[in-house]
Amino acid sequence: MVETANPMHTALLDLQRRIRGELHVVEQTLAKADKDMGGGLVWLGPEARRWRDNLGLRRTQLRRASDRMERAIDDALAGQPVRVPEATADAYRRQRSGRL
């Protein structure tokens, strides 16, 4: 039986890399905004404090959501072998393209 790279496994790895990269950019952007707001460099007053508190809440929510996404992808990867029979790989490709 001829085996080939599992397209589903490859797609999940690609998704994992893209999500990690995007989340890193968003987290760094939010961290900078949080630092600037906290340092009084951008905006002062009660509304600024409320906005900064909300920003901190959003950062926490982002971390929790990203942790859930990472776990879900890790779980999906654990269920996908790296190599599969060619017929299985073909079925995965057809499924992902909407032809199945």
Secondary structure, 3 states (H helix, E strand, C coil): CCEEECHHHHHHHHHHHHHHHHHHHHHHHHHHHHHHHHCCCCCCCHHHHHHHHHHHHHHHHHHHHHHHHHHHHHHHHHCCCCEEEHHHHHHHHHHHHCCC
